[in-house]
C-alpha cells in the first residue's frame, strides 16, 4: 500500500477544520470534528459533529453525500477527517465501521485520537480492510483546535484560561475591593460568549461574596458553564446567585460533601498542593476546560504555580489611580496577539 500525501490534501483538510469549529461550545466532552468527502477533485459530502450525543462528523458527511446521490462515488472517494475515526460503540456506532461499510478508498486524518478507547484502533481497523490511511495532515492546527481535548487526555487535567479586566493603570477593583464596571459592553458580551465555549467557570470566595456574580451566559446564546466556587470555610450566604439552582454548581470546601439541588459541595484539602488536587478532581468529573474569572488572589495563585494554558486580559482606557492591583504576569509568558474590542484592548498570552 502506498500511503502518499497528495497536493490537495492540505486544502481539503483545512476545510474540514473550518467545519469542525461550527461545533464549538456544543460537543464537549467530545472534540470538535469536521469531515469532507472528495471524489474526482470535487467535494461530494461535508459534515461536522454538531452536538454531544448526536451523529459524528463522518456520519453527517456520508449522509450529505447520499443526499446528493453520490453513493456510487464513495468507493473511489477520499475522506478527510480532523480526528481519527472512532472504533468503539459510545453514544453512536463506530465511524470507522461506517467508512469500511461504504468502501471508501482513502482516509486522510489530521490527528490521532488520544482517548484510550480509540488511540490508534480506528486507524488500524481501516488499514486492515485495505483502506489507505494518511495521518498528521495539518496536525498542529488540529491540536490547537482541540487543545482542551488533548490537554484533558494527555495531561490529565482541564485546559485553564485565566481572564480578567483591568483599568488603564492596572487595577481590577477599587480600594474597598468592590466591583467596578471596567469593561465596555462589547468586552462583556465577548466574555459571555467565551462562557458558552468552556465547560466551567471558576471564582473564589471574595469574588462570590463581593460581586455576587451569576456566572452565566445571559449576554450570549449558548449553554451556561458549570459554576465552580472555592469557599474553604463555607462562609458564603446562600442568598447569593451561585446558590440559586439555575445551573450546575460545584462548591469546593474543607468540611462538607453533600448535594443541595443543583449545588454539589465537594470536600477537599486546601494545603499547598491544593490546585493540583483540585484539577485532578475536575478531571475525574470529566470537566475539560475552566475559565478562571476570580479575583487577584486566585488568579495570582494559578499564575505562580504555572497552572494555566492561556491568559486573556481586557484593559480599559480609564484609570482609577488606586485600588486592588491586577495580577502580575510571570516570566515565561509571551503576548500572542492584541486587538481592540470596543473601547478596550484585549491581549492574549500563552506560555513560551
C-alpha positions in Angstrom: 0.0 0.0 0.0 1.4 3.4 -1.0 0.5 5.9 1.8 1.3 9.1 -0.1 0.4 12.7 0.5 -1.4 14.4 -2.4 -1.2 18.1 -3.4 -4.8 18.9 -2.4 -4.8 17.1 0.9 -3.9 20.1 3.0 -6.6 22.2 1.2 -9.4 19.8 1.9 -8.2 19.2 5.5 -8.3 22.9 6.1 -11.9 22.9 5.0 -12.6 20.0 7.4 -11.0 22.1 10.2 -13.2 25.0 9.4 -16.3 22.8 9.6 -15.2 21.4 12.9 -15.2 24.9 14.5 -19.0 25.0 14.0 -19.4 22.6 16.9 -17.6 24.9 19.4 -19.4 25.0 22.7 -21.8 22.2 21.8 -19.9 19.0 21.7 -17.9 18.8 24.9 -16.7 16.4 26.3 -16.3 15.2 22.7 -13.8 17.0 20.5 -14.7 19.3 17.6 -14.5 17.2 14.4 -15.1 18.1 10.7 -15.2 15.8 7.7 -15.0 16.4 3.9 -15.5 13.7 1.3 -13.9 14.2 -2.1 -14.2 12.4 -5.4 -12.5 13.4 -8.6 -11.4 16.7 -7.1 -15.0 17.6 -6.1 -16.5 17.7 -2.7 -19.4 15.3 -2.6 -20.2 15.5 1.2 -19.4 17.6 4.2 -20.3 17.3 7.9 -19.3 18.1 11.4 -20.1 16.9 14.9 -22.9 19.3 15.8 -23.9 18.4 19.3 -22.8 15.9 22.0 -24.6 12.6 21.8 -25.6 13.2 18.2 -24.2 11.9 14.9 -20.4 12.3 14.4 -18.8 14.3 11.6 -18.2 11.2 9.3 -21.9 10.2 9.6 -23.1 13.6 8.7 -20.7 13.9 5.8 -21.7 10.4 4.4 -25.4 11.4 4.8 -24.7 14.6 2.9 -23.1 12.6 0.1 -26.1 10.2 0.0 -28.5 13.2 -0.1 -26.6 14.4 -3.2 -27.0 11.0 -4.9 -23.2 10.5 -4.7 -23.3 7.0 -3.2 -21.7 5.4 -6.4 -18.7 7.8 -5.9 -17.9 6.7 -2.4 -15.7 3.7 -3.3 -13.3 6.0 -5.1 -13.5 8.8 -2.6 -11.1 10.3 -0.1 -12.4 11.1 3.3 -10.8 14.0 5.2 -11.4 14.0 8.9 -9.8 16.1 11.6 -9.7 13.3 14.2 -9.1 9.5 13.9 -12.5 7.8 13.3 -13.8 6.2 16.4 -13.7 2.4 16.6 -16.0 1.8 19.6 -19.7 2.0 20.4 -20.4 5.0 22.6 -23.5 7.2 22.2 -23.2 6.4 18.4 -21.8 3.5 16.4 -18.2 3.4 15.3 -17.4 5.8 12.5 -14.5 3.5 11.3 -17.1 0.8 10.6 -19.2 3.2 8.5 -16.3 4.2 6.3 -15.5 0.5 5.8 -19.1 -0.3 5.0 -19.1 2.4 2.3 -15.8 1.0 0.9 -14.1 4.4 0.7 -10.7 4.3 -1.0 -8.7 6.6 1.2 -8.9 8.3 4.6 -6.8 11.4 5.5 -6.6 12.2 9.2 -5.4 15.4 10.9 -4.8 14.0 14.5 -4.7 10.6 16.1 -7.2 10.3 18.9 -5.6 10.5 22.4 -8.6 8.8 24.0 -7.6 5.3 25.1 -10.9 4.0 23.8 -9.7 4.8 20.3 -6.0 5.6 20.3 -4.9 4.0 17.0 -7.6 1.4 16.9 -9.7 3.3 14.3 -6.7 3.7 12.0 -5.7 0.0 12.5 -9.3 -1.1 11.6 -9.3 1.0 8.4 -5.9 -0.3 7.3 -6.8 -3.9 7.9 -9.6 -3.7 5.3 -7.2 -2.2 2.7 -8.2 1.4 3.0 -5.2 3.8 2.5 -4.8 6.0 5.6 -2.7 9.1 5.8 -2.2 10.8 9.2 -0.7 14.0 10.5 -2.0 16.4 7.9 -2.2 19.9 9.5 -1.7 18.2 12.8 -0.6 21.4 14.7 -3.8 23.2 13.6 -5.8 20.3 14.7 -4.2 20.2 18.1 -4.8 24.0 18.5 -8.4 23.5 17.6 -8.9 20.7 20.2 -6.4 21.9 22.8 -8.9 21.2 25.6 -9.5 17.6 24.4 -5.7 16.9 24.1 -4.9 18.6 27.4 -7.5 16.6 29.2 -6.3 13.2 27.9 -2.5 13.9 27.8 -2.1 16.0 30.9 -5.0 14.5 32.9 -6.4 18.0 33.8 -8.7 20.6 32.4 -7.5 23.3 30.0 -7.1 26.5 32.0 -7.9 30.0 30.8 -7.2 32.9 33.1 -9.2 36.0 32.3 -9.5 39.4 34.0 -10.3 43.1 33.2 -8.1 45.9 34.4 -8.0 49.7 34.3 -5.5 51.7 32.3 -3.4 51.9 35.4 -3.5 48.3 36.3 -6.3 47.8 38.9 -9.1 45.2 38.9 -11.2 46.6 41.8 -11.4 49.8 43.8 -9.6 50.1 47.1 -12.6 48.6 49.0 -12.5 45.6 46.7 -15.9 46.5 45.4 -16.8 45.5 41.8 -16.1 48.0 39.1 -17.7 48.2 35.6 -14.3 48.2 34.0 -15.0 46.6 30.6 -17.1 48.1 27.8 -20.3 46.4 26.6 -18.6 44.7 23.7 -16.0 43.1 26.0 -18.6 41.9 28.4 -20.6 40.3 25.6 -17.4 38.6 24.3 -16.8 37.3 27.8 -20.2 35.7 27.9 -19.6 34.1 24.5 -16.5 32.6 26.0 -18.6 31.2 28.8 -20.7 29.2 26.3 -17.5 27.6 24.9 -16.0 26.3 28.2 -17.2 23.5 30.4 -16.9 25.5 33.7 -16.2 28.9 35.2 -14.3 29.4 38.5 -14.3 32.1 41.1 -13.1 32.3 44.7 -14.8 33.3 47.9 -14.2 37.0 47.8 -15.4 37.4 44.2 -18.6 35.4 45.0 -19.2 37.5 48.1 -18.3 41.0 46.9 -19.5 40.7 43.3 -22.4 38.3 43.7 -21.9 37.1 40.1 -24.4 35.0 38.2 -21.6 33.3 36.2 -24.0 32.5 33.3 -24.1 33.4 29.6 -27.0 35.8 29.6 -25.5 38.2 27.1 -24.9 35.4 24.5 -26.9 32.4 23.2 -25.5 29.1 24.3 -25.1 26.7 27.2 -24.2 28.0 30.6 -20.9 26.7 32.1 -20.8 24.7 35.3 -20.2 27.2 38.1 -17.2 26.3 40.4 -16.8 28.3 43.6 -14.0 28.0 46.2 -15.3 28.6 49.7 -12.9 26.9 52.1 -14.8 27.8 55.4 -18.3 27.7 54.0 -18.9 31.4 54.8 -20.8 32.3 51.7 -24.5 33.2 52.4 -27.0 31.1 50.5 -28.8 34.2 49.2 -26.0 34.7 46.6 -26.6 33.9 42.9 -24.3 30.9 43.0 -26.8 29.1 45.1 -29.9 29.9 43.0 -30.1 26.4 41.4 -30.3 27.8 37.9 -27.3 25.9 36.8 -25.0 23.1 38.0 -22.6 24.4 40.7 -19.6 22.8 42.4 -18.6 24.3 45.7 -15.2 23.2 47.0 -14.7 23.5 50.7 -12.8 21.9 53.6 -15.8 20.4 55.5 -18.7 19.1 53.5 -19.7 16.5 50.9 -23.4 16.8 50.1 -25.9 17.9 47.4 -28.5 20.6 47.6 -30.4 20.9 44.4 -28.0 21.8 41.6 -25.2 22.6 44.1 -22.7 19.9 44.9 -20.5 20.5 48.0 -17.0 18.9 47.5 -14.7 18.5 50.4 -11.0 19.0 49.6 -7.8 19.6 51.4 -6.7 23.2 50.9 -3.0 22.6 51.6 -0.1 23.8 49.4 -0.9 21.2 46.7 -4.5 22.3 46.5 -4.5 23.4 42.9 -3.1 20.0 41.7 -5.6 18.1 43.8 -8.4 20.4 42.6 -7.6 20.0 38.9 -7.3 16.2 39.4 -10.9 16.2 40.9 -12.2 18.2 37.9 -10.5 15.7 35.6 -12.4 12.9 37.3 -15.6 14.8 36.8 -14.8 15.0 33.0 -14.5 18.8 33.0 -12.2 19.6 30.1 -11.9 23.4 30.4 -12.2 26.0 33.0 -12.5 29.8 32.6 -11.0 31.4 35.8 -12.7 34.7 36.5 -11.7 35.0 40.1 -10.1 37.9 41.9 -6.4 38.9 42.0 -5.5 36.4 44.8 -7.0 33.3 43.0 -5.6 34.4 39.6 -2.2 35.0 41.0 -2.1 31.6 42.6 -2.7 29.9 39.2 -0.1 32.2 37.7 2.5 31.5 40.3 2.1 27.7 40.1 2.1 27.7 36.3 -1.4 26.2 36.2 -2.7 27.8 33.1 -2.7 27.4 29.3 -3.7 30.9 28.2 -4.4 34.3 29.6 -6.9 36.9 28.3 -6.7 40.4 29.7 -9.1 43.3 28.9 -7.6 46.8 29.5 -9.9 49.7 29.8 -8.7 53.3 28.8 -10.0 54.6 32.1 -7.6 54.9 35.2 -8.8 54.9 38.8 -5.4 55.8 40.5 -5.8 53.4 43.4 -7.4 50.1 44.2 -6.7 46.3 44.0 -3.8 45.6 41.7 -4.3 43.3 38.8 -2.3 40.0 38.8 1.4 40.1 37.7 2.3 38.1 34.7 5.1 35.6 35.5 8.2 35.2 33.4 7.9 32.7 30.6 4.7 34.2 29.3 4.5 35.8 25.8 2.0 38.0 24.1 0.3 36.2 21.2 -2.0 38.9 19.9 -3.7 42.1 20.8 -6.8 43.7 19.4 -9.3 46.4 20.2 -12.8 45.4 21.5 -15.0 48.5 21.6 -13.1 51.0 23.8 -10.9 48.2 25.4 -7.8 46.4 24.4 -7.8 42.6 24.6 -4.4 40.8 25.0 -3.9 37.1 24.6 -0.9 35.4 26.3 0.4 31.9 26.5 3.4 30.1 27.9 6.6 30.4 25.9 
